[in-house]
């Protein structure tokens, strides 16, 4: 598979956890970019860090690498390949996929290490 281009987004994000029965706070929908995941046990919200939410748990200071797409559903191994490069460097990720592409969240202090590893593995990184 050819290596892809990743775009480092300028915003810093927080990941919030809320009880499953909670309503989604209105300020989430005003954000320029957000991700919501809901299960029977919890609601997870990824949102730019400057937007404050009241939540059970918060994990701040994440940067986002967007796989420049759109990506076809027939493509395989994209997220796995990126995750493997970062795992080999002991860099934890939080991944989100949309209809068009994948987003890989990494802690802000790991960005230089992640970019170096990805470039070493022939990925093009924009915005860094």
VEXBA-720848 format. One record per residue (C-alpha): residue number from 0; x, y, z. Coordinates in pm, 1 decimal. Example, Ala and Ser with C-alpha at 12.3 -4.5 7.8 and 13.67 -1.06 7.14 Angstrom:
2
resi=0 | east=1230.0 | north=-450.0 | up=780.0
resi=1 | east=1367.0 | north=-106.0 | up=714.0
This chain:
128
resi=0 | east=0.0 | north=0.0 | up=0.0
resi=1 | east=137.5 | north=346.0 | up=-82.6
resi=2 | east=205.6 | north=570.1 | up=215.7
resi=3 | east=-41.9 | north=850.5 | up=269.8
resi=4 | east=-35.1 | north=1215.9 | up=360.8
resi=5 | east=-132.4 | north=1321.1 | up=712.8
resi=6 | east=-236.2 | north=1672.7 | up=818.3
resi=7 | east=-157.7 | north=1789.8 | up=1171.6
resi=8 | east=-456.2 | north=1998.3 | up=1280.5
resi=9 | east=-380.0 | north=2322.8 | up=1459.5
resi=10 | east=-628.3 | north=2276.8 | up=1744.6
resi=11 | east=-552.0 | north=2096.3 | up=2068.3
resi=12 | east=-830.3 | north=1862.4 | up=2182.6
resi=13 | east=-970.7 | north=1709.5 | up=2499.8
resi=14 | east=-1143.7 | north=1373.4 | up=2528.5
resi=15 | east=-1441.3 | north=1371.3 | up=2766.3
resi=16 | east=-1635.2 | north=1082.4 | up=2917.2
resi=17 | east=-1997.5 | north=1124.8 | up=3030.1
resi=18 | east=-2260.0 | north=879.7 | up=3154.2
resi=19 | east=-2454.1 | north=707.4 | up=2875.4
resi=20 | east=-2780.7 | north=874.8 | up=2975.3
resi=21 | east=-2638.2 | north=1230.2 | up=2957.9
resi=22 | east=-2757.8 | north=1469.8 | up=2692.2
resi=23 | east=-2486.8 | north=1602.3 | up=2462.8
resi=24 | east=-2394.2 | north=1953.3 | up=2584.6
resi=25 | east=-2511.4 | north=2221.4 | up=2338.3
resi=26 | east=-2166.1 | north=2382.8 | up=2307.5
resi=27 | east=-2038.8 | north=2062.9 | up=2141.5
resi=28 | east=-2252.2 | north=2128.7 | up=1834.3
resi=29 | east=-2113.5 | north=2482.3 | up=1795.8
resi=30 | east=-1754.7 | north=2352.7 | up=1765.1
resi=31 | east=-1592.5 | north=2354.9 | up=1421.2
resi=32 | east=-1490.3 | north=1990.7 | up=1468.7
resi=33 | east=-1603.9 | north=1729.7 | up=1720.2
resi=34 | east=-1649.0 | north=1355.6 | up=1751.9
resi=35 | east=-1913.8 | north=1178.6 | up=1958.4
resi=36 | east=-1923.5 | north=807.8 | up=2040.3
resi=37 | east=-2201.2 | north=650.0 | up=2246.2
resi=38 | east=-2230.3 | north=301.0 | up=2390.8
resi=39 | east=-2458.4 | north=146.3 | up=2651.3
resi=40 | east=-2202.9 | north=248.0 | up=2915.5
resi=41 | east=-2074.6 | north=594.6 | up=2822.2
resi=42 | east=-2059.5 | north=888.1 | up=2586.0
resi=43 | east=-1716.1 | north=995.6 | up=2461.1
resi=44 | east=-1669.8 | north=1342.3 | up=2314.8
resi=45 | east=-1358.2 | north=1473.7 | up=2142.3
resi=46 | east=-1367.9 | north=1851.1 | up=2120.3
resi=47 | east=-1125.3 | north=2143.3 | up=2091.0
resi=48 | east=-972.2 | north=2205.8 | up=2431.1
resi=49 | east=-1085.2 | north=2568.9 | up=2455.0
resi=50 | east=-1447.6 | north=2448.3 | up=2478.4
resi=51 | east=-1510.4 | north=2353.2 | up=2839.5
resi=52 | east=-1750.6 | north=2071.6 | up=2925.8
resi=53 | east=-1864.8 | north=1931.7 | up=3256.7
resi=54 | east=-1776.5 | north=1562.4 | up=3235.5
resi=55 | east=-1699.3 | north=1262.2 | up=3454.6
resi=56 | east=-1348.1 | north=1232.7 | up=3315.6
resi=57 | east=-1135.4 | north=1446.2 | up=3089.5
resi=58 | east=-811.9 | north=1366.5 | up=2910.2
resi=59 | east=-665.9 | north=1696.5 | up=2781.4
resi=60 | east=-379.2 | north=1794.7 | up=2549.7
resi=61 | east=-428.9 | north=1582.9 | up=2236.9
resi=62 | east=-325.0 | north=1677.2 | up=1883.9
resi=63 | east=-488.5 | north=1529.3 | up=1574.5
resi=64 | east=-336.7 | north=1381.8 | up=1261.4
resi=65 | east=-594.9 | north=1362.2 | up=983.1
resi=66 | east=-537.7 | north=1112.0 | up=705.1
resi=67 | east=-586.7 | north=1327.7 | up=396.3
resi=68 | east=-875.4 | north=1170.9 | up=207.9
resi=69 | east=-1132.2 | north=1087.0 | up=111.5
resi=70 | east=-1045.8 | north=721.8 | up=153.1
resi=71 | east=-1241.0 | north=447.5 | up=-19.3
resi=72 | east=-1403.2 | north=173.7 | up=186.6
resi=73 | east=-1211.9 | north=-85.2 | up=-16.6
resi=74 | east=-878.4 | north=40.3 | up=122.7
resi=75 | east=-742.6 | north=-172.8 | up=403.9
resi=76 | east=-476.1 | north=-139.9 | up=669.9
resi=77 | east=-448.6 | north=239.6 | up=674.2
resi=78 | east=-516.9 | north=288.6 | up=1042.9
resi=79 | east=-335.3 | north=-33.9 | up=1132.1
resi=80 | east=-20.1 | north=77.3 | up=948.6
resi=81 | east=-11.3 | north=416.8 | up=1119.3
resi=82 | east=-92.2 | north=265.5 | up=1458.3
resi=83 | east=189.7 | north=12.7 | up=1417.2
resi=84 | east=447.0 | north=285.0 | up=1342.8
resi=85 | east=336.5 | north=476.2 | up=1652.3
resi=86 | east=311.8 | north=164.6 | up=1872.6
resi=87 | east=668.5 | north=73.6 | up=1780.4
resi=88 | east=764.1 | north=413.9 | up=1928.9
resi=89 | east=550.6 | north=349.6 | up=2242.1
resi=90 | east=310.4 | north=630.2 | up=2143.2
resi=91 | east=-49.6 | north=576.5 | up=2255.2
resi=92 | east=-327.9 | north=679.7 | up=2019.9
resi=93 | east=-700.4 | north=747.9 | up=2026.0
resi=94 | east=-844.7 | north=683.4 | up=1681.1
resi=95 | east=-1165.4 | north=810.1 | up=1523.5
resi=96 | east=-1295.8 | north=720.9 | up=1179.9
resi=97 | east=-1550.7 | north=902.5 | up=967.3
resi=98 | east=-1713.1 | north=819.2 | up=635.6
resi=99 | east=-1427.5 | north=985.6 | up=445.9
resi=100 | east=-1113.8 | north=938.4 | up=655.3
resi=101 | east=-936.9 | north=852.9 | up=979.8
resi=102 | east=-815.4 | north=1077.0 | up=1260.5
resi=103 | east=-535.6 | north=974.6 | up=1496.6
resi=104 | east=-508.2 | north=1160.3 | up=1826.7
resi=105 | east=-172.3 | north=1166.2 | up=2003.0
resi=106 | east=-61.8 | north=1347.7 | up=2315.5
resi=107 | east=82.1 | north=1690.4 | up=2240.2
resi=108 | east=420.1 | north=1609.1 | up=2396.7
resi=109 | east=456.2 | north=1308.5 | up=2160.8
resi=110 | east=401.8 | north=1503.1 | up=1837.8
resi=111 | east=771.8 | north=1551.4 | up=1749.7
resi=112 | east=846.6 | north=1182.6 | up=1811.5
resi=113 | east=537.6 | north=1073.9 | up=1614.8
resi=114 | east=613.8 | north=1299.3 | up=1319.3
resi=115 | east=974.3 | north=1178.0 | up=1307.0
resi=116 | east=865.5 | north=812.2 | up=1313.4
resi=117 | east=598.1 | north=861.5 | up=1049.1
resi=118 | east=830.7 | north=1054.0 | up=818.3
resi=119 | east=1093.3 | north=781.5 | up=866.8
resi=120 | east=826.0 | north=539.3 | up=741.7
resi=121 | east=758.6 | north=748.1 | up=429.6
resi=122 | east=445.2 | north=933.3 | up=543.0
resi=123 | east=412.9 | north=1296.2 | up=439.2
resi=124 | east=313.0 | north=1522.8 | up=729.4
resi=125 | east=149.7 | north=1859.3 | up=653.9
resi=126 | east=116.6 | north=2133.4 | up=914.5
resi=127 | east=433.0 | north=2051.6 | up=1108.8
